[in-house]
């Protein structure tokens, strides 16, 4: 699903005079936009006193000055612990958020470096990457308020739906051969997920959305009832229904089926039809088939929560040489399941163009993460299942394209949409890479 209702960004000149008067940063000599991300605007600023990164906090979900100040406080405290971050510079009044013309800005030191995808990392560097994220999670636990975490736990217990906005950023013994689905069974080996006439007849493809939704609710209720009866291998801390509060059950497949129908209608109406439409239609039909096969595997809860970066991926990490220089863009700092962030990040760092994961690198990354974060194999196994389910129900790239006319994420769609099909087929191998 889309991250936020942000329209495609238009060129925007920051009010440099009014901004720089608030800082001891000299006068502007040059200001150039950097490659635009999906949320906010950034500028490479050169002044009479040096080089800076100027950030315009534009995303409505994260641009409130108090939220930005919280992010800034976190990075300042993390920097004091030695975590590679780029805290903002204070203005003359000591504040780190400058509001000009109703827009919020922050000035950061310029960090020289480059982004690296998983294909550019050695196995040792993949381990260092996982260790870095583990250190981030452990350090956030030290520097962030406990009351915020408690609120996050309540939200995770009572809320519904799953985060489906990849970049975009998540206690128990290992189970044999990788953990299975939350109902205690291994995930049945699916086919390639491409719907054919035989499967359409079996799955009742001609059923109305209302009939399909009713069927989904029944299957999900049965799955949840089975989960409540006893603990299962591969799923952490499953308790009786009497002692467990309401939990986040992940993305609702009934809503996903309705969304697929809507997106297919939008694809059909798009003129002139192009290759993106053809791929979108193929993936939507394929995903509907997969979801029909696995509708009973909706995960029952999100596991242990804590403070997380929220958007940990290659474009939010700068390298200088072989070493990480700075983790940037903390806009989605929040309290969420920690292990899920680790799995989501791996699914972005280590995805190959054909939509597969480099599992040896995932294994090196996950082992280091578990060690530094104190996460257990079964916590990671549950997160793998949950993020797999999230991806199975995830269409934010298509919604941006067809609902908003925003094509900035189109280049990510081929690999991202192929990944969930491969992940379903190779479920146990993926799980084993995270817990082995």
N, C-alpha and C positions, 0 to 999 in steps of 0.2 A: 504494500500500500504506500501511497505517497508519504513523504516525511512531513510535509507541511504544505499549507496553501500558498506557497511562494511562487509568484509568476516568474517567467524567464527574466533574468536580470537585464536591465537596460543600462547603457553607459551613464555613468554618474560621476561628476567631478566633486571630490570632497572639498569642503570649505577650509582650505589650508590655512588661510590667514587667521580666521577665528580659532581654529584648532591649535595651531602652533603657538599662539599667544598664551595658551594655557600651560605650555610646557617649556622647559629649558632646553629646547631642541634646535634652536637657531631658526634660520629662514629657509624656506623651500627653494631648492634648485631644480629638482625634477620629481615627478610623481607619475609612475606608470602602473597600470593595473596588472596584477599577476593573473595567471590562469584562474578563471573563475571556478569556484567550487559550486556545490549544489545548494548551499545555504546562504553564505554571506559574501561580501566583497572584500578584496584585499589589494593593497597597493605597495609597490616598492618606492619608498620615499627617500630621497637624498636631500640633505639640508647642509647648511654651512657648518654643522657640527657632527655630521656623520650620516650613516644609513640606518633606516628604520623600516619596520613593517607596520603599516597603518591598516587597521581592520575596521570596516564599517559593519556593525552588527545589524543585519537587515532582516533576518528570519523572524517572523512574528512570534514563533514559539519560544525563542531563546534571547530576544533582544531587550527584555526588560532590564533596566539598569541594575536592579537588585540581584537578578540572576547572573548577570555578567560579573558583578562584584564578587559573588560567591565563587564563580569560576576562577577569578583572579586570585582570591585569597587561597584557594586550593593550590594553584600553581606556585604561589609564593612559598607556601609551607612545604610543598614537595621539593622545590629547589633547595630549601634549607636542609633537606634530608639527602641531597645529592642526586635526585631524580632528574634526568635531562629534560628540562622544560624551558620555556621562554616567557617568564613572567612579564606582565606589562610594566611600563614605566609610570611612576606617579607624576601627576600634574603639580602645579605650584601649590594647590590646596591639599595635596596628599592623596587625592582620589585618583583612581585608575580608569574611570569611565568619564568621558567627556561628551556631554550632550549639546549638540549644536543644531538649531533648526528642527528640533524634535527627533533627531537621529543620534544614535549612540555610537561612539568611536572609542578605540583604544590604541595606544601606541606601544609597540614592542620593539626590542632590539632586533636588528636584522641578523638572522642566522644563516650563514653560508652553508649550503648542503644540497643534497639531492634525494629524491625519493627512490626507493628500491622495492621492486616486486619480489615475491618469493623465488622466482626463477633466477634472480640475480644474487641470491644468497646461498652460501655453502651450508652444509649440514651443521657445522659449528655455529655459523651465524644464525641459523634458524633456532638453535638452542638458545642463543643469546637473546633473540627476539622474544621467545616464550618466557625466558627468565625476566626480561624487562617488563612484560605485561604483568607477571606475577608480582614483581616488586611494586609496580604501580598500585595494584589492588591491595597489597599488604600495607603500603605506605598510606594510601587513602584511609584505611581503617584507623591509622594512627592520628591523622590530622583533621579528619572530618567529624562533625558532631554526631553523637550517638542518636540524638533525637531524630535526625534526618533519616538514619537507617531504620529506626523503628517505624517511622511513617511509611518508608518504602516497603517494609515487611507487611504492613497493613494493606497497602495498595496492591501488593502482589497477591495477597490472600483474597482480597475482595474483587479485584479487577478481572476483566475478561479481555480476550484478544491477545495477539502476539505482536511484537515489534517486527515490522517487515520493511526496513528501510536501510539496506546495506549501502555502503559507500560507493557505510555506510554504509556507531559503532554500533551480563550476560546472564562419606564419613564412614567410608564404608568399604568392605573388601571387594576386590575385583571379582567379576563373575566370569565363568568359563567362556572362552571363545567370543568375548564381547558381550555386552548386555543386549538383551532383546527389547521388545516393545514393552510399554508399561504394564501390559496385562500378563507379563510373565512368559509370553511365548516369544520364540524367535520370529523376526520379521519374515514372512513367507517370501521366498524368492519370486519377485514379480517378473513379468516379461519386459519387453522393451518399452511398454507404456503407450505404444501407438494404437489407438482404437481401431478395431476392425469390425466387420459386420457381425461376426460371432460374438464378440464382446459386447457390442451395442445391444444385441438381443438379450444377452445374459444380464447385463447391468440395467436394462430398462431405460435406455437413453431417451426414448420417446416420452418418458414420464414428464409431467409438468413440474415446474420449479416447486410448487407447493407439495406435490407428492414426494419429490426427491427430498425436500427439507424434512418432511415427516419421517421418511425412512432414515435419514441421517440422525435425527433426534433420537429415534428408537435405538439405533446401533450405538450411538454415543452413550446413551443412558446405560445400555447393557455393559459396555466396556467400563464405564465408571463404576458400575455396581460390582463388577468383578474385581476392580482395583481396590475397592474398599474392604473386600473380604479378608485379604491376607497380604503379607509382604511378598514382594516378588524380586527375583534376581534382577539386577541391573537397574533397579529403581530405588532411590534413597528415601529412607525415612517414611515409608508408607505406613500410616497408622489406621486405626479403626475409624469409621465414619463418625462415631460418637465423640472422639477426642480431637478430630481434625477440623479446623475452621474451614469456611468456604475457600476454595482455591481457584487460582487462575487456570482455566482449562485450555488455554491456547486458542488459536484461531478457530472460529466456528465454521465447520465445513458447509453448513446450510447456507451461510452468507457467501461463502466462496463459490458455491454452485451458481447462485444468483449473479454474482459478479462476473463469472465466466460467461454466462448467457448475455449479460449486458455488453461485455467487451467484444464478444463474437458479433453482436449486432453492430457495434461501432466499426469493427473491421469490415463488415460487409458494406456498410454505407460509405466508407472512405473512397474517394475518387480523386485522381486516378489511382487504381490499385498499384502497389509496388511490391518489391521483394520483402520489405519489412512487414507488410500486411500478410504476405504468404507465410512468413516464418511465425508471425504472431498467431495466425489461425491454427497452424500446425501445433504449436506449443500449447495453445488453449485446449484444443481437443485432446491432446496427449495428457495434459495435466488433469482434465476432467476424468479421463479413464483411470489414471493413477489414484486420484482421490476416491473414486468409487471403489477401487480395490482395497484401499487402506483406511476407509472412513472410521473404522472402529479403533484406530490407534491414536486418537487425540490424546495428548499428554495431560495428566491430571494436575500437575503443578510445576512451578519454576525452580524449585530448589533454593538453597541458601542465597540470600541477597547481601549486597554490600555496595559501597560506593565504587562506581566504574567510570572510565573515561566516556563511554557511550558511543564512540565512533572511531574505534582503533582500526586503522587500515593504512595501506601504503602511502596515500597522499596526506596523511596526518602524522607522518614520521619522517624526519629529515636525518640523513646520514652524512657524516663528514668522514671520508675515507671508508673504512670498514666498520666504524663504530656509530651507534645512534647519537645524534647531536641534540635533537629536541623533538619531543612529542608536542604537537600543536593542535589547535582547534578543539578546545574543551567545551564547546557549546552544549554538548549533550551529557555533561557531567550529571550523574544522578544515582539513585539507589535502585539497582536491578540485580538479577541473578548473575553472579560473577562468572561462573563457568560458561554461561551462554555467550558472554562477550569474548571469551577465549576461543570458543568454537566459531563464532561468527567471523572473528578476525582471521582465523586460519582459512576459512572458506573463501576469503577475499585475497589474502596474501598468496595462497598456494593453489588457486584455481588455474588450470591451464586453458589455453584458447579453445580447446575442444570440449571443455566442460567437465574435466576430471580433476581430481586433487592429487598433488604429489605426496603420496602417503608416507614415504620415508622422511620427507622434510616435516610433515605434520607430526610424525612420531617424535622427532628430535625436539620440535617446538613444544609439544604437549608435555613431554617428560620434564622439561625445564620449567614450564609453567606450573605444573603440579608441585614441584619441589619448592619453588620460591613463594607460591601463593598458599601452600598448605592445603591444596585441593586433593581430594581422593579420586581414585579411578571411577568409582560409581557415580560421583558427582559429575565427572566429565561425561560418563556414559549417558546419564539422564539429560545432560545439556545437548549432547549429540542428537538424541531423539527429539528433543524439543525444537532445536534449530532446523532439523530435517523437516519436521512438521510445519514449522514456520515457512520454510522455503516452498513446501508443497502448496501452501495457501497464499503465496506472495506474488502480487502482480503490480507492484508500485511503478515499475518502469513502463508497463503498458498503460497504466492509468495516467501517468505523466504525458505519454505520447498521445493517447486518444481523448482523454478528458480535458487536458489543458493545452494541448498543442506544444508541449515542451519536449524537445528532442535531445536534450543534453545527456540523457542517460541511455540513448539508443545504442551506443557502441558497446555498452556493458551487457545488453540483453542476450546476444547469442550464447556466450559462455555461461551466464547466470542461469538462463532457462534450460540449458543442457545439463547443468550440474545436478539439479534435483532428480533428473531421470537416472543419471549414472549413480548418484548417491543412493537412490532407492534400490537399484540393482546390486550395488556393492555395500549395502548397509553394514554388514558385519565387519567387513574389511576396514571401513571408515571408523567404526566404533573401536575396533582393536587398535588402530593407529593412535587414537586419543587416550586409550587406557593401558596400552601395552608398555 
